[in-house]
Each structure stands twice: as structure tokens, then as C-alpha cells.
Amino acid sequence: MKFCESLQHIMMAVSWGGHESLVILNVQGIPVSDFDPSNPEHRWVRLYVGLEEADYLIKDLRIQAFP
């Protein structure tokens, strides 16, 4: 959640066929009580890549992954 919310240019939302890049947690639909931080799949994010310039998106991801 912290990673997704820290992105500057990639919004956290579900894709409805738009052209912008989006990110969503893999566990977005499960109850908080079912979240297991030791489960690698519960730490995945889904990234929808839109039509923005690649460098623009890479910079946003890199800053958040390697501050």
C-alpha cells in the first residue's frame, strides 16, 4: 500500500480501458484479516502501463523502489 500511494504519476485504481498508467494491489479485494505479509503473492502489485513516455514512468517507479 505504501509503495502504491507513494507513486507520483501512476494512480492507484482499477483499469476501465483508459490510456493512463495505473497500479493496484494484488490483495485489494480481500479482507484485511486475511492479509498475510509472509505470503509473497500478498505483496504483489498489478501495473497497467498506459501511453505515457516510458522514461516518465520508469523515473516514478525507480524513485519509489530505490529512494
N, CA, C, O and CB atoms as a CASP TS submission, in Angstrom:
PFRMAT TS
TARGET T0000
AUTHOR 0000-0000-0000
METHOD Language model
MODEL 1
PARENT N/A
ATOM      1  N   MET     1       0.827  -1.184   0.000  1.00  0.00           N
ATOM      2  CA  MET     1       0.000   0.000   0.000  1.00  0.00           C
ATOM      3  C   MET     1       0.874   1.252   0.000  1.00  0.00           C
ATOM      4  O   MET     1       0.626   2.201  -0.744  1.00  0.00           O
ATOM      5  CB  MET     1      -0.942  -0.004   1.206  1.00  0.00           C
ATOM      6  N   LYS     2       1.912   1.234   0.857  1.00  0.00           N
ATOM      7  CA  LYS     2       2.799   2.392   0.960  1.00  0.00           C
ATOM      8  C   LYS     2       3.459   2.694  -0.383  1.00  0.00           C
ATOM      9  O   LYS     2       3.534   3.852  -0.793  1.00  0.00           O
ATOM     10  CB  LYS     2       3.871   2.153   2.034  1.00  0.00           C
ATOM     11  N   PHE     3       3.938   1.651  -1.070  1.00  0.00           N
ATOM     12  CA  PHE     3       4.567   1.839  -2.375  1.00  0.00           C
ATOM     13  C   PHE     3       3.588   2.456  -3.365  1.00  0.00           C
ATOM     14  O   PHE     3       3.914   3.439  -4.032  1.00  0.00           O
ATOM     15  CB  PHE     3       5.094   0.504  -2.915  1.00  0.00           C
ATOM     16  N   CYS     4       2.397   1.890  -3.464  1.00  0.00           N
ATOM     17  CA  CYS     4       1.403   2.378  -4.430  1.00  0.00           C
ATOM     18  C   CYS     4       1.020   3.823  -4.165  1.00  0.00           C
ATOM     19  O   CYS     4       0.885   4.620  -5.094  1.00  0.00           O
ATOM     20  CB  CYS     4       0.159   1.504  -4.393  1.00  0.00           C
ATOM     21  N   GLU     5       0.844   4.155  -2.892  1.00  0.00           N
ATOM     22  CA  GLU     5       0.435   5.513  -2.547  1.00  0.00           C
ATOM     23  C   GLU     5       1.567   6.528  -2.701  1.00  0.00           C
ATOM     24  O   GLU     5       1.315   7.731  -2.778  1.00  0.00           O
ATOM     25  CB  GLU     5      -0.082   5.545  -1.130  1.00  0.00           C
ATOM     26  N   SER     6       2.801   6.052  -2.747  1.00  0.00           N
ATOM     27  CA  SER     6       3.934   6.973  -2.865  1.00  0.00           C
ATOM     28  C   SER     6       4.245   7.345  -4.313  1.00  0.00           C
ATOM     29  O   SER     6       5.015   8.275  -4.552  1.00  0.00           O
ATOM     30  CB  SER     6       5.161   6.362  -2.227  1.00  0.00           C
ATOM     31  N   LEU     7       3.668   6.646  -5.272  1.00  0.00           N
ATOM     32  CA  LEU     7       3.914   6.969  -6.674  1.00  0.00           C
ATOM     33  C   LEU     7       3.354   8.355  -6.994  1.00  0.00           C
ATOM     34  O   LEU     7       2.264   8.713  -6.548  1.00  0.00           O
ATOM     35  CB  LEU     7       3.285   5.900  -7.602  1.00  0.00           C
ATOM     36  N   GLN     8       4.106   9.123  -7.765  1.00  0.00           N
ATOM     37  CA  GLN     8       3.717  10.492  -8.091  1.00  0.00           C
ATOM     38  C   GLN     8       2.837  10.575  -9.339  1.00  0.00           C
ATOM     39  O   GLN     8       1.940  11.415  -9.406  1.00  0.00           O
ATOM     40  CB  GLN     8       4.952  11.340  -8.284  1.00  0.00           C
ATOM     41  N   HIS     9       3.085   9.715 -10.321  1.00  0.00           N
ATOM     42  CA  HIS     9       2.420   9.848 -11.619  1.00  0.00           C
ATOM     43  C   HIS     9       1.562   8.647 -12.006  1.00  0.00           C
ATOM     44  O   HIS     9       0.819   8.704 -12.986  1.00  0.00           O
ATOM     45  CB  HIS     9       3.444  10.073 -12.678  1.00  0.00           C
ATOM     46  N   ILE    10       1.660   7.585 -11.258  1.00  0.00           N
ATOM     47  CA  ILE    10       0.864   6.388 -11.536  1.00  0.00           C
ATOM     48  C   ILE    10      -0.189   6.288 -10.441  1.00  0.00           C
ATOM     49  O   ILE    10       0.145   6.110  -9.269  1.00  0.00           O
ATOM     50  CB  ILE    10       1.762   5.083 -11.599  1.00  0.00           C
ATOM     51  N   MET    11      -1.442   6.401 -10.813  1.00  0.00           N
ATOM     52  CA  MET    11      -2.532   6.419  -9.844  1.00  0.00           C
ATOM     53  C   MET    11      -2.914   5.001  -9.420  1.00  0.00           C
ATOM     54  O   MET    11      -2.793   4.057 -10.202  1.00  0.00           O
ATOM     55  CB  MET    11      -3.749   7.142 -10.427  1.00  0.00           C
ATOM     56  N   MET    12      -3.375   4.861  -8.176  1.00  0.00           N
ATOM     57  CA  MET    12      -3.846   3.573  -7.689  1.00  0.00           C
ATOM     58  C   MET    12      -5.335   3.466  -8.007  1.00  0.00           C
ATOM     59  O   MET    12      -6.164   4.133  -7.388  1.00  0.00           O
ATOM     60  CB  MET    12      -3.577   3.409  -6.152  1.00  0.00           C
ATOM     61  N   ALA    13      -5.661   2.616  -8.983  1.00  0.00           N
ATOM     62  CA  ALA    13      -7.049   2.461  -9.431  1.00  0.00           C
ATOM     63  C   ALA    13      -7.160   1.223 -10.312  1.00  0.00           C
ATOM     64  O   ALA    13      -6.155   0.643 -10.720  1.00  0.00           O
ATOM     65  CB  ALA    13      -7.535   3.725 -10.200  1.00  0.00           C
ATOM     66  N   VAL    14      -8.388   0.833 -10.595  1.00  0.00           N
ATOM     67  CA  VAL    14      -8.675  -0.284 -11.500  1.00  0.00           C
ATOM     68  C   VAL    14      -8.767   0.250 -12.919  1.00  0.00           C
ATOM     69  O   VAL    14      -9.295   1.341 -13.139  1.00  0.00           O
ATOM     70  CB  VAL    14      -9.994  -1.019 -11.097  1.00  0.00           C
ATOM     71  N   SER    15      -8.268  -0.494 -13.867  1.00  0.00           N
ATOM     72  CA  SER    15      -8.315  -0.061 -15.261  1.00  0.00           C
ATOM     73  C   SER    15      -9.695  -0.300 -15.856  1.00  0.00           C
ATOM     74  O   SER    15     -10.252  -1.393 -15.763  1.00  0.00           O
ATOM     75  CB  SER    15      -7.253  -0.791 -16.086  1.00  0.00           C
ATOM     76  N   TRP    16     -10.226   0.741 -16.462  1.00  0.00           N
ATOM     77  CA  TRP    16     -11.503   0.636 -17.184  1.00  0.00           C
ATOM     78  C   TRP    16     -11.282   0.897 -18.669  1.00  0.00           C
ATOM     79  O   TRP    16     -12.186   1.346 -19.374  1.00  0.00           O
ATOM     80  CB  TRP    16     -12.549   1.633 -16.609  1.00  0.00           C
ATOM     81  N   GLY    17     -10.065   0.610 -19.135  1.00  0.00           N
ATOM     82  CA  GLY    17      -9.761   0.757 -20.555  1.00  0.00           C
ATOM     83  C   GLY    17      -9.247   2.129 -20.925  1.00  0.00           C
ATOM     84  O   GLY    17      -9.232   2.479 -22.106  1.00  0.00           O
ATOM     85  N   GLY    18      -8.828   2.914 -19.956  1.00  0.00           N
ATOM     86  CA  GLY    18      -8.288   4.234 -20.240  1.00  0.00           C
ATOM     87  C   GLY    18      -6.873   4.155 -20.788  1.00  0.00           C
ATOM     88  O   GLY    18      -6.352   3.067 -21.037  1.00  0.00           O
ATOM     89  N   HIS    19      -6.260   5.304 -20.974  1.00  0.00           N
ATOM     90  CA  HIS    19      -4.923   5.358 -21.566  1.00  0.00           C
ATOM     91  C   HIS    19      -3.822   5.668 -20.555  1.00  0.00           C
ATOM     92  O   HIS    19      -2.648   5.710 -20.921  1.00  0.00           O
ATOM     93  CB  HIS    19      -4.897   6.388 -22.656  1.00  0.00           C
ATOM     94  N   GLU    20      -4.183   5.886 -19.292  1.00  0.00           N
ATOM     95  CA  GLU    20      -3.181   6.248 -18.295  1.00  0.00           C
ATOM     96  C   GLU    20      -2.685   5.014 -17.534  1.00  0.00           C
ATOM     97  O   GLU    20      -3.386   4.009 -17.418  1.00  0.00           O
ATOM     98  CB  GLU    20      -3.757   7.277 -17.316  1.00  0.00           C
ATOM     99  N   SER    21      -1.469   5.119 -17.026  1.00  0.00           N
ATOM    100  CA  SER    21      -0.883   4.019 -16.253  1.00  0.00           C
ATOM    101  C   SER    21      -1.504   3.983 -14.862  1.00  0.00           C
ATOM    102  O   SER    21      -1.750   5.022 -14.249  1.00  0.00           O
ATOM    103  CB  SER    21       0.661   4.168 -16.156  1.00  0.00           C
ATOM    104  N   LEU    22      -1.751   2.772 -14.378  1.00  0.00           N
ATOM    105  CA  LEU    22      -2.383   2.583 -13.075  1.00  0.00           C
ATOM    106  C   LEU    22      -1.687   1.451 -12.331  1.00  0.00           C
ATOM    107  O   LEU    22      -1.015   0.616 -12.937  1.00  0.00           O
ATOM    108  CB  LEU    22      -3.897   2.285 -13.230  1.00  0.00           C
ATOM    109  N   VAL    23      -1.854   1.433 -11.020  1.00  0.00           N
ATOM    110  CA  VAL    23      -1.319   0.363 -10.192  1.00  0.00           C
ATOM    111  C   VAL    23      -2.396  -0.029  -9.188  1.00  0.00           C
ATOM    112  O   VAL    23      -3.164   0.818  -8.732  1.00  0.00           O
ATOM    113  CB  VAL    23       0.005   0.799  -9.471  1.00  0.00           C
ATOM    114  N   ILE    24      -2.451  -1.315  -8.844  1.00  0.00           N
ATOM    115  CA  ILE    24      -3.408  -1.788  -7.844  1.00  0.00           C
ATOM    116  C   ILE    24      -2.771  -2.946  -7.084  1.00  0.00           C
ATOM    117  O   ILE    24      -1.994  -3.720  -7.644  1.00  0.00           O
ATOM    118  CB  ILE    24      -4.762  -2.225  -8.509  1.00  0.00           C
ATOM    119  N   LEU    25      -3.102  -3.052  -5.830  1.00  0.00           N
ATOM    120  CA  LEU    25      -2.586  -4.138  -5.002  1.00  0.00           C
ATOM    121  C   LEU    25      -3.205  -5.460  -5.433  1.00  0.00           C
ATOM    122  O   LEU    25      -4.383  -5.508  -5.785  1.00  0.00           O
ATOM    123  CB  LEU    25      -2.869  -3.872  -3.511  1.00  0.00           C
ATOM    124  N   ASN    26      -2.427  -6.521  -5.407  1.00  0.00           N
ATOM    125  CA  ASN    26      -2.935  -7.853  -5.747  1.00  0.00           C
ATOM    126  C   ASN    26      -4.007  -8.299  -4.748  1.00  0.00           C
ATOM    127  O   ASN    26      -4.884  -9.090  -5.096  1.00  0.00           O
ATOM    128  CB  ASN    26      -1.782  -8.875  -5.780  1.00  0.00           C
ATOM    129  N   VAL    27      -3.942  -7.804  -3.526  1.00  0.00           N
ATOM    130  CA  VAL    27      -4.864  -8.227  -2.468  1.00  0.00           C
ATOM    131  C   VAL    27      -5.981  -7.214  -2.231  1.00  0.00           C
ATOM    132  O   VAL    27      -6.634  -7.247  -1.187  1.00  0.00           O
ATOM    133  CB  VAL    27      -4.102  -8.454  -1.176  1.00  0.00           C
ATOM    134  N   GLN    28      -6.202  -6.330  -3.172  1.00  0.00           N
ATOM    135  CA  GLN    28      -7.174  -5.250  -2.995  1.00  0.00           C
ATOM    136  C   GLN    28      -8.551  -5.750  -2.576  1.00  0.00           C
ATOM    137  O   GLN    28      -9.242  -5.067  -1.819  1.00  0.00           O
ATOM    138  CB  GLN    28      -7.297  -4.461  -4.270  1.00  0.00           C
ATOM    139  N   GLY    29      -8.961  -6.903  -3.039  1.00  0.00           N
ATOM    140  CA  GLY    29     -10.306  -7.375  -2.768  1.00  0.00           C
ATOM    141  C   GLY    29     -10.465  -8.296  -1.568  1.00  0.00           C
ATOM    142  O   GLY    29     -11.575  -8.755  -1.300  1.00  0.00           O
ATOM    143  N   ILE    30      -9.385  -8.582  -0.834  1.00  0.00           N
ATOM    144  CA  ILE    30      -9.518  -9.499   0.296  1.00  0.00           C
ATOM    145  C   ILE    30      -9.646  -8.717   1.607  1.00  0.00           C
ATOM    146  O   ILE    30      -9.170  -7.585   1.696  1.00  0.00           O
ATOM    147  CB  ILE    30      -8.309 -10.462   0.359  1.00  0.00           C
ATOM    148  N   PRO    31     -10.270  -9.294   2.603  1.00  0.00           N
ATOM    149  CA  PRO    31     -10.373  -8.617   3.907  1.00  0.00           C
ATOM    150  C   PRO    31      -8.995  -8.436   4.548  1.00  0.00           C
ATOM    151  O   PRO    31      -8.104  -9.268   4.375  1.00  0.00           O
ATOM    152  CB  PRO    31     -11.291  -9.416   4.856  1.00  0.00           C
ATOM    153  N   VAL    32      -8.837  -7.353   5.280  1.00  0.00           N
ATOM    154  CA  VAL    32      -7.566  -7.061   5.954  1.00  0.00           C
ATOM    155  C   VAL    32      -7.151  -8.225   6.850  1.00  0.00           C
ATOM    156  O   VAL    32      -5.961  -8.515   6.971  1.00  0.00           O
ATOM    157  CB  VAL    32      -7.679  -5.765   6.786  1.00  0.00           C
ATOM    158  N   SER    33      -8.104  -8.884   7.470  1.00  0.00           N
ATOM    159  CA  SER    33      -7.789 -10.000   8.371  1.00  0.00           C
ATOM    160  C   SER    33      -7.171 -11.189   7.630  1.00  0.00           C
ATOM    161  O   SER    33      -6.519 -12.024   8.257  1.00  0.00           O
ATOM    162  CB  SER    33      -9.052 -10.452   9.100  1.00  0.00           C
ATOM    163  N   ASP    34      -7.362 -11.283   6.312  1.00  0.00           N
ATOM    164  CA  ASP    34      -6.797 -12.371   5.521  1.00  0.00           C
ATOM    165  C   ASP    34      -5.413 -12.046   4.962  1.00  0.00           C
ATOM    166  O   ASP    34      -4.755 -12.913   4.388  1.00  0.00           O
ATOM    167  CB  ASP    34      -7.728 -12.711   4.391  1.00  0.00           C
ATOM    168  N   PHE    35      -4.970 -10.796   5.130  1.00  0.00           N
ATOM    169  CA  PHE    35      -3.660 -10.403   4.615  1.00  0.00           C
ATOM    170  C   PHE    35      -2.557 -11.108   5.395  1.00  0.00           C
ATOM    171  O   PHE    35      -2.548 -11.106   6.626  1.00  0.00           O
ATOM    172  CB  PHE    35      -3.481  -8.872   4.693  1.00  0.00           C
ATOM    173  N   ASP    36      -1.620 -11.716   4.652  1.00  0.00           N
ATOM    174  CA  ASP    36      -0.502 -12.440   5.254  1.00  0.00           C
ATOM    175  C   ASP    36       0.798 -11.879   4.682  1.00  0.00           C
ATOM    176  O   ASP    36       1.154 -12.209   3.551  1.00  0.00           O
ATOM    177  CB  ASP    36      -0.615 -13.983   4.992  1.00  0.00           C
ATOM    178  N   PRO    37       1.519 -11.041   5.432  1.00  0.00           N
ATOM    179  CA  PRO    37       2.740 -10.430   4.900  1.00  0.00           C
ATOM    180  C   PRO    37       3.829 -11.436   4.538  1.00  0.00           C
ATOM    181  O   PRO    37       4.748 -11.098   3.792  1.00  0.00           O
ATOM    182  CB  PRO    37       3.286  -9.460   5.898  1.00  0.00           C
ATOM    183  N   SER    38       3.748 -12.652   5.046  1.00  0.00           N
ATOM    184  CA  SER    38       4.752 -13.661   4.698  1.00  0.00           C
ATOM    185  C   SER    38       4.434 -14.357   3.367  1.00  0.00           C
ATOM    186  O   SER    38       5.264 -15.098   2.839  1.00  0.00           O
ATOM    187  CB  SER    38       4.852 -14.702   5.814  1.00  0.00           C
ATOM    188  N   ASN    39       3.243 -14.121   2.831  1.00  0.00           N
ATOM    189  CA  ASN    39       2.846 -14.691   1.541  1.00  0.00           C
ATOM    190  C   ASN    39       3.326 -13.756   0.429  1.00  0.00           C
ATOM    191  O   ASN    39       2.840 -12.629   0.328  1.00  0.00           O
ATOM    192  CB  ASN    39       1.289 -14.904   1.466  1.00  0.00           C
ATOM    193  N   PRO    40       4.269 -14.200  -0.407  1.00  0.00           N
ATOM    194  CA  PRO    40       4.787 -13.328  -1.475  1.00  0.00           C
ATOM    195  C   PRO    40       3.693 -12.779  -2.390  1.00  0.00           C
ATOM    196  O   PRO    40       3.787 -11.640  -2.847  1.00  0.00           O
ATOM    197  CB  PRO    40       5.797 -14.086  -2.309  1.00  0.00           C
ATOM    198  N   GLU    41       2.665 -13.569  -2.659  1.00  0.00           N
ATOM    199  CA  GLU    41       1.588 -13.104  -3.536  1.00  0.00           C
ATOM    200  C   GLU    41       0.806 -11.946  -2.932  1.00  0.00           C
ATOM    201  O   GLU    41       0.178 -11.179  -3.662  1.00  0.00           O
ATOM    202  CB  GLU    41       0.643 -14.243  -3.846  1.00  0.00           C
ATOM    203  N   HIS    42       0.836 -11.812  -1.633  1.00  0.00           N
ATOM    204  CA  HIS    42       0.128 -10.716  -0.971  1.00  0.00           C
ATOM    205  C   HIS    42       0.920  -9.411  -1.026  1.00  0.00           C
ATOM    206  O   HIS    42       0.437  -8.370  -0.578  1.00  0.00           O
ATOM    207  CB  HIS    42      -0.163 -11.082   0.478  1.00  0.00           C
ATOM    208  N   ARG    43       2.127  -9.465  -1.572  1.00  0.00           N
ATOM    209  CA  ARG    43       2.946  -8.258  -1.706  1.00  0.00           C
ATOM    210  C   ARG    43       3.076  -7.817  -3.161  1.00  0.00           C
ATOM    211  O   ARG    43       3.779  -6.850  -3.454  1.00  0.00           O
ATOM    212  CB  ARG    43       4.332  -8.497  -1.115  1.00  0.00           C
ATOM    213  N   TRP    44       2.411  -8.509  -4.064  1.00  0.00           N
ATOM    214  CA  TRP    44       2.466  -8.160  -5.483  1.00  0.00           C
ATOM    215  C   TRP    44       1.590  -6.950  -5.772  1.00  0.00           C
ATOM    216  O   TRP    44       0.621  -6.679  -5.064  1.00  0.00           O
ATOM    217  CB  TRP    44       2.030  -9.350  -6.348  1.00  0.00           C
ATOM    218  N   VAL    45       1.950  -6.235  -6.823  1.00  0.00           N
ATOM    219  CA  VAL    45       1.096  -5.173  -7.348  1.00  0.00           C
ATOM    220  C   VAL    45       0.874  -5.446  -8.828  1.00  0.00           C
ATOM    221  O   VAL    45       1.701  -6.075  -9.489  1.00  0.00           O
ATOM    222  CB  VAL    45       1.731  -3.753  -7.120  1.00  0.00           C
ATOM    223  N   ARG    46      -0.231  -4.974  -9.328  1.00  0.00           N
ATOM    224  CA  ARG    46      -0.530  -5.101 -10.758  1.00  0.00           C
ATOM    225  C   ARG    46      -0.339  -3.725 -11.372  1.00  0.00           C
ATOM    226  O   ARG    46      -0.897  -2.738 -10.892  1.00  0.00           O
ATOM    227  CB  ARG    46      -1.995  -5.650 -11.013  1.00  0.00           C
ATOM    228  N   LEU    47       0.440  -3.666 -12.421  1.00  0.00           N
ATOM    229  CA  LEU    47       0.742  -2.410 -13.078  1.00  0.00           C
ATOM    230  C   LEU    47       0.147  -2.413 -14.480  1.00  0.00           C
ATOM    231  O   LEU    47       0.466  -3.269 -15.304  1.00  0.00           O
ATOM    232  CB  LEU    47       2.262  -2.170 -13.128  1.00  0.00           C
ATOM    233  N   TYR    48      -0.713  -1.451 -14.732  1.00  0.00           N
ATOM    234  CA  TYR    48      -1.272  -1.249 -16.070  1.00  0.00           C
ATOM    235  C   TYR    48      -0.455  -0.142 -16.717  1.00  0.00           C
ATOM    236  O   TYR    48      -0.438   0.982 -16.215  1.00  0.00           O
ATOM    237  CB  TYR    48      -2.819  -0.885 -16.023  1.00  0.00           C
ATOM    238  N   VAL    49       0.218  -0.435 -17.815  1.00  0.00           N
ATOM    239  CA  VAL    49       1.060   0.554 -18.472  1.00  0.00           C
ATOM    240  C   VAL    49       0.250   1.259 -19.544  1.00  0.00           C
ATOM    241  O   VAL    49      -0.323   0.631 -20.435  1.00  0.00           O
ATOM    242  CB  VAL    49       2.325  -0.101 -19.078  1.00  0.00           C
ATOM    243  N   GLY    50       0.216   2.583 -19.433  1.00  0.00           N
ATOM    244  CA  GLY    50      -0.563   3.401 -20.359  1.00  0.00           C
ATOM    245  C   GLY    50       0.284   3.945 -21.498  1.00  0.00           C
ATOM    246  O   GLY    50       1.260   3.327 -21.924  1.00  0.00           O
ATOM    247  N   LEU    51      -0.110   5.109 -21.977  1.00  0.00           N
ATOM    248  CA  LEU    51       0.537   5.704 -23.145  1.00  0.00           C
ATOM    249  C   LEU    51       1.567   6.780 -22.808  1.00  0.00           C
ATOM    250  O   LEU    51       2.065   7.459 -23.705  1.00  0.00           O
ATOM    251  CB  LEU    51      -0.501   6.289 -24.039  1.00  0.00           C
ATOM    252  N   GLU    52       1.887   6.939 -21.535  1.00  0.00           N
ATOM    253  CA  GLU    52       2.881   7.937 -21.163  1.00  0.00           C
ATOM    254  C   GLU    52       4.261   7.527 -21.681  1.00  0.00           C
ATOM    255  O   GLU    52       4.491   6.370 -22.033  1.00  0.00           O
ATOM    256  CB  GLU    52       2.912   8.128 -19.631  1.00  0.00           C
ATOM    257  N   GLU    53       5.162   8.493 -21.717  1.00  0.00           N
ATOM    258  CA  GLU    53       6.547   8.204 -22.108  1.00  0.00           C
ATOM    259  C   GLU    53       7.154   7.209 -21.118  1.00  0.00           C
ATOM    260  O   GLU    53       6.943   7.327 -19.911  1.00  0.00           O
ATOM    261  CB  GLU    53       7.398   9.515 -22.166  1.00  0.00           C
ATOM    262  N   ALA    54       7.892   6.252 -21.615  1.00  0.00           N
ATOM    263  CA  ALA    54       8.487   5.210 -20.771  1.00  0.00           C
ATOM    264  C   ALA    54       9.387   5.805 -19.694  1.00  0.00           C
ATOM    265  O   ALA    54       9.327   5.386 -18.538  1.00  0.00           O
ATOM    266  CB  ALA    54       9.286   4.227 -21.626  1.00  0.00           C
ATOM    267  N   ASP    55      10.215   6.774 -20.058  1.00  0.00           N
ATOM    268  CA  ASP    55      11.129   7.382 -19.076  1.00  0.00           C
ATOM    269  C   ASP    55      10.376   8.043 -17.926  1.00  0.00           C
ATOM    270  O   ASP    55      10.842   8.025 -16.787  1.00  0.00           O
ATOM    271  CB  ASP    55      12.026   8.413 -19.759  1.00  0.00           C
ATOM    272  N   TYR    56       9.233   8.616 -18.215  1.00  0.00           N
ATOM    273  CA  TYR    56       8.379   9.269 -17.217  1.00  0.00           C
ATOM    274  C   TYR    56       7.923   8.252 -16.173  1.00  0.00           C
ATOM    275  O   TYR    56       7.958   8.526 -14.974  1.00  0.00           O
ATOM    276  CB  TYR    56       7.152   9.936 -17.895  1.00  0.00           C
ATOM    277  N   LEU    57       7.498   7.087 -16.633  1.00  0.00           N
ATOM    278  CA  LEU    57       7.024   6.035 -15.731  1.00  0.00           C
ATOM    279  C   LEU    57       8.180   5.366 -14.993  1.00  0.00           C
ATOM    280  O   LEU    57       8.087   5.104 -13.793  1.00  0.00           O
ATOM    281  CB  LEU    57       6.230   4.987 -16.511  1.00  0.00           C
ATOM    282  N   ILE    58       9.252   5.094 -15.699  1.00  0.00           N
ATOM    283  CA  ILE    58      10.417   4.455 -15.082  1.00  0.00           C
ATOM    284  C   ILE    58      10.972   5.315 -13.960  1.00  0.00           C
ATOM    285  O   ILE    58      11.337   4.802 -12.902  1.00  0.00           O
ATOM    286  CB  ILE    58      11.506   4.189 -16.129  1.00  0.00           C
ATOM    287  N   LYS    59      11.035   6.608 -14.185  1.00  0.00           N
ATOM    288  CA  LYS    59      11.539   7.517 -13.154  1.00  0.00           C
ATOM    289  C   LYS    59      10.673   7.437 -11.900  1.00  0.00           C
ATOM    290  O   LYS    59      11.201   7.385 -10.789  1.00  0.00           O
ATOM    291  CB  LYS    59      11.581   8.965 -13.682  1.00  0.00           C
ATOM    292  N   ASP    60       9.359   7.426 -12.060  1.00  0.00           N
ATOM    293  CA  ASP    60       8.450   7.339 -10.915  1.00  0.00           C
ATOM    294  C   ASP    60       8.650   6.023 -10.169  1.00  0.00           C
ATOM    295  O   ASP    60       8.739   6.019  -8.941  1.00  0.00           O
ATOM    296  CB  ASP    60       6.984   7.473 -11.375  1.00  0.00           C
ATOM    297  N   LEU    61       8.719   4.930 -10.877  1.00  0.00           N
ATOM    298  CA  LEU    61       8.916   3.621 -10.248  1.00  0.00           C
ATOM    299  C   LEU    61      10.284   3.521  -9.572  1.00  0.00           C
ATOM    300  O   LEU    61      10.393   2.992  -8.466  1.00  0.00           O
ATOM    301  CB  LEU    61       8.769   2.509 -11.289  1.00  0.00           C
ATOM    302  N   ARG    62      11.312   4.022 -10.227  1.00  0.00           N
ATOM    303  CA  ARG    62      12.665   3.935  -9.677  1.00  0.00           C
ATOM    304  C   ARG    62      12.797   4.747  -8.396  1.00  0.00           C
ATOM    305  O   ARG    62      13.409   4.279  -7.436  1.00  0.00           O
ATOM    306  CB  ARG    62      13.687   4.414 -10.703  1.00  0.00           C
ATOM    307  N   ILE    63      12.245   5.934  -8.360  1.00  0.00           N
ATOM    308  CA  ILE    63      12.335   6.776  -7.165  1.00  0.00           C
ATOM    309  C   ILE    63      11.681   6.092  -5.978  1.00  0.00           C
ATOM    310  O   ILE    63      12.194   6.177  -4.862  1.00  0.00           O
ATOM    311  CB  ILE    63      11.680   8.142  -7.413  1.00  0.00           C
ATOM    312  N   GLN    64      10.565   5.419  -6.191  1.00  0.00           N
ATOM    313  CA  GLN    64       9.848   4.769  -5.106  1.00  0.00           C
ATOM    314  C   GLN    64      10.506   3.454  -4.682  1.00  0.00           C
ATOM    315  O   GLN    64      10.477   3.095  -3.505  1.00  0.00           O
ATOM    316  CB  GLN    64       8.415   4.518  -5.517  1.00  0.00           C
ATOM    317  N   ALA    65      11.091   2.745  -5.633  1.00  0.00           N
ATOM    318  CA  ALA    65      11.707   1.463  -5.305  1.00  0.00           C
ATOM    319  C   ALA    65      13.092   1.631  -4.690  1.00  0.00           C
ATOM    320  O   ALA    65      13.512   0.825  -3.860  1.00  0.00           O
ATOM    321  CB  ALA    65      11.799   0.600  -6.546  1.00  0.00           C
ATOM    322  N   PHE    66      13.794   2.676  -5.098  1.00  0.00           N
ATOM    323  CA  PHE    66      15.168   2.910  -4.615  1.00  0.00           C
ATOM    324  C   PHE    66      15.319   4.367  -4.184  1.00  0.00           C
ATOM    325  O   PHE    66      16.039   5.125  -4.833  1.00  0.00           O
ATOM    326  CB  PHE    66      16.218   2.558  -5.720  1.00  0.00           C
ATOM    327  N   PRO    67      14.654   4.772  -3.103  1.00  0.00           N
ATOM    328  CA  PRO    67      14.706   6.189  -2.699  1.00  0.00           C
ATOM    329  C   PRO    67      16.088   6.651  -2.289  1.00  0.00           C
ATOM    330  O   PRO    67      16.268   7.814  -1.930  1.00  0.00           O
ATOM    331  CB  PRO    67      13.759   6.432  -1.563  1.00  0.00           C
TER
END
